[in-house]
Amino acid sequence: MTRLSPRNALRRAAGLLAAAGLLAVVPLAGAAAPARADEPPVFTLGGPAETGLQRYRAGGGPKPSGLGITVTAPSGEEGTGFAGRFTLTFDLSGVAGFADVAFDGAASGAETSDGGASGGGALGAGASGGGTAPDCEVTGAKAVCAGTGVRPGTHPVAALVVTAAAGGERGDSGTITVTGEAEGAAFTPFTTRVTVGGPDLVMEELPFRTELVPGDRQQAPITFANRGAGDAEGVLLTLRYTRGLDIPQRYSNCRYSEDDPGPSGVGQTTALCTVEGAFEAGEAYTLATPLTIEATERAYRDTFLYRIEEAGPPRPAPAAFERGDAAVLRAVPVTGPQNRAAGRTADPTPHDNQREADFRTENTADFAAYGDRVSGARGATVTADVGFRNVGPAWIGHLRSGEDVAVVDFTVPRGASVVAKPDRCRAVTAAGEYREDQRSPAPRYLCPTSPAVQDGEGLDLPFALRIEEVLIGAEGEVTVRAPSARAPVLPFDPAPANNTARLVLNAGDDGPSTPPTSDSGPDASPSGAPTTSAPGGGAAGTSGGSDPGTGSGHGGGLASTGSAARTVAGAAAVALTAGLALVAAARRRTGRHS
């Protein structure tokens, strides 16, 4: 039996369902239910509702079909994942006799030529739900896979390779059921149908213009073919596009959902369009009216996903989706050579159901840092709010690489020490280098962003500071820069002057008037265990000019010749006053003794 490479099968499953973390197809089995504090987490197993197999051909061997199984765990405030051991059980009895199933390249015991079961190995890395990859053991018509750890969100957890057996006939159909068990967690089971001679829908790739400017529009005449051996009764068209793109028309047979564009969210739109009709084997189809893709004023680096699959039985719409109110989106047959050519090739693997396009739009985003002014007596603890805002117009995302967009580089003012910091921030040395000690106060902190920063969003970073010594006008520096200190410039930011702001301690009503007069700094303060602090108040103040990529500390005050002169003059005045007082006291003592 010819089999798909297990490594490729797993890669395809992971790419299909993950696509850099944001482009995973909406789980067909629904979202995982949130768990209350006194209940175990509930994870939902999912995958395609139906998988079609090409008939077995003597001499040529069967064509394999990939079947990816996913697990969905509550994310955000509703769940933090699961770190324990779990097992998945696959009931393969429903496909015995007409289909062979492989785990990691080993045929399952659904039915083999000698009537026995063959073994299974470890699934490749990347197929797990966030921990170690499951190990699978196949016995007869059952497979048991054990793994560790489930991350929040939707992730591939197993990849199966299914082929029609020698005795399979067109129309043979059965199910594979997946159940899960874990101590301290529950799994919602999933059942998928496998059919010999079913439809095989293939999405054609569109020749988009990918270098754009805001306001550009182009048509998307989405075209797909049924290259299987059976007709498809209705299709489900999935469209997913990131924040900088838009499809202006909202069709009445589509349901739309827009993700929350929070500080760490992508802010993408998902459209699920159910197109009715019989889509015959060997035919190609295109939309009756092409879609229009627009690069908005927010566009910068954006992605558009378009996917086709058989609609299957009606499924309830997720609560977050709303139906459009425009015309009905329809698909019509393609005529001419394109249609005839599309029907000659058979490739039932699911990766060709989906295409993606990446766009680069010539645009900018202004990242503006903000600082604070706080005051306190010696020994007091105050909260300083620092951070930055993306003034726009573009949103910035590194969705393919997953790298952080920027980092906030915060240098602590002299005379203060950090006793509580945001969780995302890590302590470094004054030169910005690695610091093993993350509990005691440090002179400097680096706070990375997520891989996406929306327009109008940014980072708000509350730091709790203990006043170790009252130094009038002591300043710390807040800089938003690129993650690498060696290349700190933000390539998309046209206004670098506002990338730096100040945190000023005990400035007084008129702001800093004299530089700090002590050499003591945060490294001399007593240690304290950091905890996440609540945001505090304070008026934001900004100033620019310093180079954020030097890697040096900036905890000093105002290096001004005039300020230094005023300090010397003040000290002299104090000394003169003290001397006059001593002379007066001596004269009084002399008078009393005479």
C-alpha positions as CSV (number, residue, x, y, z in Angstrom):
1,M,0.0,0.0,0.0
2,T,1.4,3.4,-1.0
3,R,1.4,5.8,2.0
4,L,1.9,9.5,2.5
5,S,5.1,10.3,4.4
6,P,4.1,10.6,8.0
7,R,6.3,13.6,8.5
8,N,4.6,15.4,5.6
9,A,1.2,14.3,6.8
10,L,1.8,15.8,10.2
11,R,3.3,19.0,8.7
12,R,0.3,19.4,6.4
13,A,-2.1,18.8,9.3
14,A,-0.3,21.3,11.5
15,G,-0.1,23.8,8.6
16,L,-3.7,23.4,7.7
17,L,-4.9,23.9,11.3
18,A,-2.4,26.3,12.6
19,A,-0.9,28.5,9.8
20,A,1.3,30.6,12.0
21,G,-1.1,30.6,14.9
22,L,-3.9,32.7,13.5
23,L,-5.2,30.9,10.4
24,A,-6.5,27.7,11.8
25,V,-9.8,26.6,10.4
26,V,-12.7,27.0,12.8
27,P,-13.1,23.7,14.6
28,L,-16.0,21.8,13.1
29,A,-16.9,20.2,16.4
30,G,-17.4,23.6,18.1
31,A,-15.5,25.5,20.7
32,A,-14.4,24.1,24.1
33,A,-16.7,24.9,26.9
34,P,-15.2,27.1,29.7
35,A,-14.7,25.4,33.0
36,R,-15.6,26.9,36.4
37,A,-13.0,27.0,39.1
38,D,-14.5,24.0,40.9
39,E,-14.9,21.9,37.7
40,P,-12.2,20.1,35.6
41,P,-11.4,21.7,32.2
42,V,-13.3,20.4,29.2
43,F,-11.4,19.9,25.9
44,T,-13.2,19.4,22.6
45,L,-11.9,17.0,19.9
46,G,-12.5,17.9,16.3
47,G,-11.6,17.5,12.7
48,P,-13.3,17.3,9.3
49,A,-16.9,16.1,9.3
50,E,-16.2,13.7,6.4
51,T,-13.2,12.4,4.4
52,G,-13.5,11.0,0.9
53,L,-11.3,8.2,-0.4
54,Q,-10.3,7.4,-3.9
55,R,-11.2,3.9,-4.9
56,Y,-8.4,1.2,-4.7
57,R,-6.9,0.6,-8.1
58,A,-5.1,-2.7,-8.7
59,G,-1.5,-2.2,-9.7
60,G,-1.5,1.6,-9.2
61,G,-2.2,1.6,-5.5
62,P,-4.7,3.8,-3.6
63,K,-4.3,7.6,-3.1
64,P,-4.0,8.5,0.6
65,S,-6.3,11.1,2.3
66,G,-5.1,13.0,5.3
67,L,-7.3,13.2,8.4
68,G,-6.2,15.7,11.0
69,I,-7.6,15.5,14.6
70,T,-7.6,18.7,16.7
71,V,-8.1,19.5,20.3
72,T,-9.6,22.8,21.5
73,A,-8.9,24.1,25.0
74,P,-10.5,27.2,26.6
75,S,-8.2,30.3,26.2
76,G,-8.0,33.7,27.8
77,E,-9.5,34.1,31.2
78,E,-11.5,30.9,30.7
79,G,-8.6,28.5,30.8
80,T,-4.9,28.1,31.0
81,G,-4.5,24.7,29.4
82,F,-3.6,21.3,30.9
83,A,-0.1,20.0,31.8
84,G,-1.0,16.4,32.7
85,R,-1.0,13.1,30.8
86,F,-3.9,12.2,28.5
87,T,-4.9,9.4,26.2
88,L,-6.9,9.4,22.9
89,T,-8.7,6.2,21.8
90,F,-9.6,5.7,18.1
91,D,-12.4,3.3,17.3
92,L,-11.6,2.1,13.8
93,S,-14.2,-0.7,13.6
94,G,-16.5,1.5,11.5
95,V,-14.1,1.5,8.6
96,A,-12.9,-2.1,8.9
97,G,-13.0,-4.0,5.6
98,F,-12.9,-1.0,3.2
99,A,-10.3,1.4,4.6
100,D,-6.8,1.3,6.0
101,V,-5.6,3.8,8.6
102,A,-2.0,4.7,9.3
103,F,-0.4,6.3,12.4
104,D,3.2,7.5,11.7
105,G,3.4,5.4,8.6
106,A,2.3,2.1,10.2
107,A,-1.0,0.6,9.0
108,S,-3.7,0.2,11.6
109,G,-5.5,-2.9,12.5
110,A,-8.7,-1.8,10.8
111,E,-8.0,-4.8,8.6
112,T,-4.7,-6.0,7.2
113,S,-3.9,-8.6,4.6
114,D,-3.0,-11.2,7.1
115,G,-5.9,-10.4,9.4
116,G,-3.6,-9.1,12.1
117,A,-2.8,-5.6,13.4
118,S,0.4,-3.8,12.8
119,G,2.1,-1.5,15.3
120,G,2.2,2.2,15.5
121,G,4.9,4.6,16.5
122,A,5.2,8.0,18.0
123,L,3.5,10.7,16.1
124,G,5.9,13.4,14.9
125,A,6.5,16.6,16.8
126,G,4.1,19.3,16.0
127,A,1.1,17.0,16.1
128,S,0.5,17.4,19.8
129,G,-1.8,19.8,21.5
130,G,1.1,21.7,23.0
131,G,3.1,19.2,25.1
132,T,4.9,16.0,24.1
133,A,3.8,14.3,20.9
134,P,1.5,11.3,21.5
135,D,2.7,7.7,21.3
136,C,0.2,5.4,19.5
137,E,-0.3,1.7,19.8
138,V,-2.7,-0.1,17.5
139,T,-4.5,-3.3,18.5
140,G,-7.1,-4.7,16.1
141,A,-9.6,-2.1,15.2
142,K,-8.5,0.3,18.1
143,A,-5.7,2.7,18.5
144,V,-4.6,4.3,21.8
145,C,-2.4,7.4,21.7
146,A,-0.9,8.9,24.9
147,G,0.5,12.4,25.2
148,T,1.3,15.2,27.7
149,G,0.0,18.7,27.8
150,V,-2.8,20.7,26.0
151,R,-2.3,24.4,25.3
152,P,-5.2,26.9,25.2
153,G,-6.7,27.4,21.8
154,T,-7.0,24.9,18.9
155,H,-4.1,22.7,18.0
156,P,-3.5,19.5,15.9
157,V,-3.2,16.5,18.2
158,A,-3.1,13.5,15.8
159,A,-2.6,13.0,12.0
160,L,-4.1,9.9,10.3
161,V,-3.5,8.7,6.8
162,V,-6.5,6.9,5.4
163,T,-6.6,4.9,2.2
164,A,-9.2,2.7,0.5
165,A,-8.5,-1.0,1.0
166,A,-8.4,-3.6,-1.8
167,G,-11.9,-4.8,-1.0
168,G,-13.5,-1.4,-0.8
169,E,-16.2,-0.4,-3.2
170,R,-17.6,2.9,-4.2
171,G,-20.2,4.1,-1.7
172,D,-18.7,2.2,1.3
173,S,-19.0,4.5,4.3
174,G,-18.3,4.3,8.0
175,T,-17.1,6.3,10.9
176,I,-14.0,6.8,13.1
177,T,-14.7,7.9,16.7
178,V,-12.1,9.6,18.9
179,T,-12.5,9.8,22.7
180,G,-10.1,11.2,25.3
181,E,-9.3,10.6,28.9
182,A,-7.2,12.4,31.5
183,E,-7.0,12.7,35.3
184,G,-8.3,16.2,36.1
185,A,-9.7,16.9,32.6
186,A,-12.6,15.8,30.3
187,F,-12.8,15.5,26.6
188,T,-15.8,15.9,24.3
189,P,-15.7,13.0,21.8
190,F,-15.6,13.5,18.0
191,T,-16.8,11.3,15.1
192,T,-15.9,11.7,11.4
193,R,-17.2,9.8,8.4
194,V,-15.0,8.1,5.9
195,T,-16.5,7.3,2.4
196,V,-15.1,5.6,-0.6
197,G,-15.7,7.5,-3.8
198,G,-16.6,10.8,-2.0
199,P,-15.9,14.3,-3.3
200,D,-12.5,15.8,-3.3
201,L,-12.7,19.6,-3.4
202,V,-9.6,21.5,-4.5
203,M,-9.2,25.3,-4.2
204,E,-7.4,27.0,-7.1
205,E,-4.7,29.5,-6.3
206,L,-5.4,33.1,-7.3
207,P,-2.8,35.4,-8.9
208,F,-3.1,38.3,-6.4
209,R,-1.2,41.5,-6.5
210,T,0.7,41.4,-3.2
211,E,2.4,44.8,-3.1
212,L,-0.2,47.4,-2.3
213,V,-0.9,50.9,-1.0
214,P,-3.9,51.8,1.3
215,G,-7.1,52.0,-0.7
216,D,-6.1,49.4,-3.4
217,R,-8.9,47.0,-4.4
218,Q,-8.7,43.9,-6.5
219,Q,-11.1,41.1,-7.5
220,A,-10.9,37.6,-6.1
221,P,-12.7,35.2,-8.5
222,I,-12.5,32.2,-6.2
223,T,-12.5,29.0,-8.2
224,F,-12.5,25.4,-7.0
225,A,-12.9,21.9,-8.5
226,N,-14.3,18.6,-7.4
227,R,-11.6,16.1,-8.3
228,G,-13.1,13.2,-6.4
229,A,-15.3,10.3,-7.4
230,G,-18.6,11.6,-5.9
231,D,-20.7,14.7,-5.9
232,A,-20.6,17.3,-3.1
233,E,-24.0,18.4,-1.8
234,G,-23.3,22.0,-0.9
235,V,-20.0,23.5,0.0
236,L,-18.7,25.6,2.9
237,L,-16.4,28.5,1.8
238,T,-14.3,29.8,4.6
239,L,-12.7,33.3,4.3
240,R,-10.3,34.6,6.9
241,Y,-8.5,38.0,6.6
242,T,-6.4,40.0,9.0
243,R,-7.2,43.5,10.3
244,G,-5.7,45.5,7.4
245,L,-7.9,43.9,4.7
246,D,-11.7,44.1,4.1
247,I,-14.3,42.5,1.9
248,P,-17.0,45.3,1.8
249,Q,-20.0,43.2,0.9
250,R,-21.6,41.0,3.6
251,Y,-23.5,38.2,1.9
252,S,-26.7,36.8,3.4
253,N,-25.6,33.2,3.2
254,C,-22.4,34.0,5.1
255,R,-21.8,34.3,8.9
256,Y,-19.2,36.8,10.1
257,S,-17.1,37.1,13.2
258,E,-14.5,39.7,14.1
259,D,-12.0,38.8,16.8
260,D,-11.4,41.3,19.6
261,P,-8.4,43.5,18.5
262,G,-7.0,43.7,22.0
263,P,-3.3,44.2,22.9
264,S,-2.4,40.7,21.9
265,G,-5.2,39.9,19.4
266,V,-4.9,39.6,15.7
267,G,-8.2,41.3,15.0
268,Q,-9.1,39.1,12.0
269,T,-12.4,38.6,10.3
270,T,-13.8,35.1,9.6
271,A,-16.6,34.5,7.1
272,L,-18.3,31.1,6.8
273,C,-20.4,30.9,3.6
274,T,-22.7,28.0,2.9
275,V,-23.3,27.7,-0.8
276,E,-26.1,25.4,-1.8
277,G,-26.1,23.1,-4.9
278,A,-24.8,19.8,-6.3
279,F,-21.1,20.2,-7.2
280,E,-20.4,17.3,-9.5
281,A,-17.3,15.2,-9.6
282,G,-14.9,16.3,-12.4
283,E,-16.3,19.8,-12.6
284,A,-14.9,23.2,-11.7
285,Y,-16.8,26.1,-10.2
286,T,-16.3,29.8,-9.7
287,L,-18.2,32.5,-7.8
288,A,-20.9,34.1,-9.9
289,T,-19.6,37.5,-8.7
290,P,-15.9,37.8,-7.7
291,L,-15.2,39.0,-4.2
292,T,-13.5,42.4,-3.7
293,I,-10.4,42.5,-1.5
294,E,-9.5,46.0,-0.2
295,A,-6.3,47.2,1.6
296,T,-7.6,49.6,4.2
297,E,-5.8,52.5,5.9
298,R,-4.7,50.1,8.6
299,A,-3.0,47.6,6.2
300,Y,0.7,46.7,6.6
301,R,1.4,43.0,6.5
302,D,-1.8,41.0,6.0
303,T,-3.0,37.5,5.2
304,F,-6.0,36.3,3.3
305,L,-7.1,32.6,3.6
306,Y,-9.7,31.0,1.4
307,R,-10.8,27.4,1.9
308,I,-13.4,25.0,0.4
309,E,-15.0,21.9,1.9
310,E,-18.2,19.9,1.6
311,A,-20.9,21.6,3.7
312,G,-22.2,18.3,5.2
313,P,-25.2,18.3,7.6
314,P,-26.3,21.7,9.0
315,R,-24.2,22.9,11.9
316,P,-25.2,25.5,14.5
317,A,-23.5,28.8,14.1
318,P,-21.1,29.8,16.9
319,A,-22.6,32.6,19.0
320,A,-20.0,35.1,17.9
321,F,-21.0,34.9,14.2
322,E,-23.6,37.3,12.7
323,R,-25.3,36.7,9.3
324,G,-24.8,39.2,6.5
325,D,-27.6,41.2,4.9
326,A,-26.5,41.6,1.3
327,A,-27.0,39.4,-1.8
328,V,-26.6,35.6,-1.8
329,L,-23.1,34.4,-2.7
330,R,-23.4,31.7,-5.5
331,A,-21.0,29.5,-7.4
332,V,-21.5,28.6,-11.1
333,P,-19.7,26.0,-13.3
334,V,-16.6,27.0,-15.2
335,T,-16.8,26.4,-18.9
336,G,-14.0,25.7,-21.4
337,P,-10.6,24.1,-21.1
338,Q,-10.1,25.1,-17.4
339,N,-13.0,22.9,-16.3
340,R,-12.0,19.8,-18.4
341,A,-8.4,20.0,-17.2
342,A,-9.5,20.3,-13.5
343,G,-11.4,17.0,-13.7
344,R,-8.5,14.8,-14.9
345,T,-6.3,15.0,-11.7
346,A,-7.1,13.2,-8.5
347,D,-5.4,14.2,-5.2
348,P,-7.6,13.6,-2.2
349,T,-5.2,15.0,0.4
350,P,-6.9,17.9,2.3
351,H,-4.1,20.4,2.1
352,D,-5.2,21.6,-1.4
353,N,-8.6,22.7,0.0
354,Q,-7.0,25.8,1.3
355,R,-4.9,28.7,-0.1
356,E,-3.3,31.7,1.5
357,A,-2.0,35.0,0.2
358,D,0.3,37.4,2.0
359,F,0.1,41.1,1.2
360,R,2.6,43.9,1.9
361,T,1.1,47.4,2.0
362,E,3.2,50.6,1.9
363,N,2.2,52.1,5.2
364,T,3.4,53.4,8.6
365,A,2.6,53.1,12.3
366,D,3.7,55.7,14.9
367,F,4.7,54.1,18.2
368,A,4.7,56.8,20.9
369,A,6.1,56.1,24.4
370,Y,4.7,57.7,27.5
371,G,6.1,58.2,31.0
372,D,4.8,59.4,34.3
373,R,5.5,61.8,37.2
374,V,5.2,60.3,40.7
375,S,6.2,61.6,44.2
376,G,6.7,60.1,47.6
377,A,8.5,60.3,50.8
378,R,11.5,58.1,51.7
379,G,10.3,54.5,52.3
380,A,7.0,55.0,50.4
381,T,5.8,52.8,47.6
382,V,4.3,54.5,44.5
383,T,2.9,53.2,41.2
384,A,4.3,54.5,38.0
385,D,2.5,53.9,34.7
386,V,4.7,53.7,31.6
387,G,4.3,52.2,28.1
388,F,3.5,53.2,24.6
389,R,0.6,53.6,22.1
390,N,0.4,52.7,18.4
391,V,-1.0,56.0,17.1
392,G,-1.4,54.3,13.7
393,P,-2.6,54.4,11.0
394,A,-1.3,50.8,10.4
395,W,-1.6,47.7,12.7
396,I,1.7,45.8,12.9
397,G,1.9,42.0,13.0
398,H,4.6,39.3,12.6
399,L,2.1,36.5,12.1
400,R,4.3,34.1,10.1
401,S,7.4,34.3,12.3
402,G,5.6,34.9,15.6
403,E,8.3,37.4,16.7
404,D,7.5,40.2,19.0
405,V,6.8,43.5,17.2
406,A,8.7,45.7,19.7
407,V,10.0,45.9,23.3
408,V,9.6,48.6,26.0
409,D,13.0,49.4,27.5
410,F,12.6,50.9,31.0
411,T,15.5,52.3,33.0
412,V,14.6,52.8,36.7
413,P,15.2,56.3,38.2
414,R,18.0,56.7,40.8
415,G,16.8,56.7,44.3
416,A,14.1,54.1,43.6
417,S,13.8,50.4,43.4
418,V,11.2,48.1,41.7
419,V,9.2,46.0,44.1
420,A,6.5,44.9,41.6
421,K,6.6,44.6,37.9
422,P,4.3,43.4,35.0
423,D,4.6,39.7,34.3
424,R,5.8,40.2,30.8
425,C,8.8,42.3,31.9
426,R,12.2,40.8,32.7
427,A,15.0,42.3,34.7
428,V,18.3,43.0,33.0
429,T,21.6,44.7,34.0
430,A,22.1,48.5,33.6
431,A,23.8,47.7,30.2
432,G,20.7,45.7,29.1
433,E,22.4,42.3,29.4
434,Y,21.0,39.0,30.8
435,R,20.4,38.9,34.5
436,E,19.8,35.6,36.2
437,D,18.2,37.1,39.3
438,Q,14.7,38.0,38.5
439,R,13.4,38.6,42.0
440,S,15.4,41.4,43.5
441,P,15.2,44.9,42.1
442,A,17.1,45.6,38.9
443,P,18.2,48.9,37.3
444,R,16.5,48.1,34.0
445,Y,13.6,46.1,32.5
446,L,12.7,44.9,29.1
447,C,9.0,44.3,28.3
448,P,8.2,42.6,24.9
449,T,5.0,43.1,23.0
450,S,3.1,40.2,21.4
451,P,3.5,39.4,17.6
452,A,0.6,41.8,16.8
453,V,0.0,45.4,17.9
454,Q,-3.2,46.9,16.8
455,D,-3.7,50.5,15.8
456,G,-4.9,52.4,18.9
457,E,-3.4,49.7,21.2
458,G,-0.1,49.3,22.9
459,L,1.3,48.3,26.3
460,D,0.3,49.7,29.7
461,L,3.0,48.8,32.2
462,P,2.5,49.6,35.9
463,F,5.6,49.4,38.1
464,A,5.5,49.7,41.9
465,L,8.5,51.7,43.0
466,R,9.9,52.1,46.6
467,I,11.4,55.5,47.3
468,E,14.8,54.6,48.8
469,E,16.1,58.2,48.7
470,V,14.3,61.5,47.9
471,L,16.2,62.9,44.9
472,I,14.5,65.9,43.4
473,G,13.9,65.4,39.7
474,A,15.4,61.9,39.3
475,E,14.6,60.6,35.9
476,G,14.1,57.1,34.4
477,E,13.8,56.5,30.7
478,V,11.0,54.7,28.8
479,T,11.8,53.7,25.2
480,V,9.8,51.6,22.7
481,R,12.2,50.1,20.2
482,A,12.8,47.0,18.0
483,P,13.5,43.8,20.0
484,S,17.2,43.8,19.1
485,A,19.2,46.4,20.8
486,R,21.8,46.2,18.0
487,A,19.1,47.3,15.5
488,P,16.7,49.3,17.7
489,V,15.0,51.3,14.9
490,L,11.4,50.4,14.2
491,P,11.3,50.2,10.4
492,F,7.6,51.2,10.1
493,D,7.8,54.2,12.5
494,P,8.1,57.6,10.7
495,A,8.4,59.6,14.0
496,P,11.2,58.2,16.1
497,A,11.5,61.3,18.3
498,N,8.5,60.2,20.4
499,N,9.8,56.7,20.9
500,T,11.3,57.9,24.2
501,A,9.7,59.4,27.3
502,R,10.6,60.1,31.0
503,L,9.6,58.8,34.4
504,V,10.3,61.7,36.8
505,L,10.4,61.3,40.6
506,N,9.5,64.1,43.0
507,A,9.6,66.7,40.2
508,G,7.6,69.4,42.0
509,D,5.1,71.6,40.4
510,D,7.5,73.1,37.9
511,G,9.2,69.8,36.9
512,P,12.9,68.9,37.5
513,S,14.9,71.8,38.7
514,T,18.2,70.2,40.0
515,P,19.9,66.9,39.2
516,P,20.1,64.1,41.7
517,T,22.7,64.7,44.4
518,S,23.4,61.1,45.4
519,D,25.1,58.1,43.7
520,S,22.9,55.6,45.3
521,G,20.7,53.5,42.9
522,P,18.3,50.7,42.7
523,D,21.0,48.0,43.1
524,A,21.7,49.3,46.6
525,S,18.1,48.8,47.7
526,P,16.8,45.9,49.7
527,S,15.5,43.0,47.7
528,G,11.8,42.2,47.3
529,A,9.8,39.5,45.5
530,P,8.0,40.9,42.5
531,T,4.2,40.6,42.1
532,T,1.9,42.0,39.5
533,S,0.8,45.4,40.7
534,A,-2.4,47.3,40.0
535,P,-2.2,50.3,37.7
536,G,-1.8,53.6,39.3
537,G,-2.5,57.2,38.3
538,G,-0.2,59.8,36.9
539,A,0.0,62.4,34.2
540,A,1.9,61.1,31.2
541,G,4.9,63.2,30.0
542,T,7.1,62.6,27.0
543,S,10.4,63.9,25.8
544,G,12.6,62.6,23.0
545,G,16.2,62.6,21.9
546,S,18.1,59.7,23.4
547,D,19.3,56.8,21.4
548,P,17.3,53.7,22.5
549,G,19.9,51.3,21.1
550,T,23.0,52.2,23.1
551,G,22.4,49.6,25.7
552,S,23.5,51.9,28.6
553,G,21.6,52.9,31.7
554,H,19.9,56.3,31.9
555,G,19.2,56.7,35.6
556,G,20.8,60.1,36.1
557,G,19.3,63.5,36.2
558,L,19.8,66.6,34.0
559,A,23.4,67.1,33.0
560,S,23.3,70.9,32.7
561,T,26.1,73.4,33.4
562,G,23.5,75.9,34.8
563,S,22.0,73.3,37.1
564,A,25.4,72.4,38.4
565,A,26.2,76.0,39.1
566,R,23.0,76.5,41.0
567,T,23.8,73.4,43.1
568,V,27.2,74.8,44.0
569,A,25.8,78.2,44.9
570,G,23.1,76.6,47.0
571,A,25.7,74.6,48.9
572,A,27.8,77.7,49.5
573,A,24.7,79.6,50.9
574,V,24.0,76.8,53.3
575,A,27.6,76.8,54.5
576,L,27.6,80.6,55.0
577,T,24.3,80.5,57.0
578,A,25.7,77.7,59.3
579,G,28.9,79.7,59.9
580,L,27.0,82.8,61.0
581,A,24.9,80.8,63.4
582,L,28.0,79.4,65.0
583,V,29.5,82.9,65.5
584,A,26.3,84.2,67.1
585,A,26.1,81.2,69.5
586,A,29.8,81.8,70.6
587,R,29.1,85.4,71.4
588,R,26.1,84.5,73.6
589,R,28.2,82.0,75.5
590,T,30.9,84.6,76.1
591,G,28.4,87.2,77.4
592,R,27.0,84.7,80.0
593,H,30.4,83.9,81.4
594,S,31.7,87.5,81.7
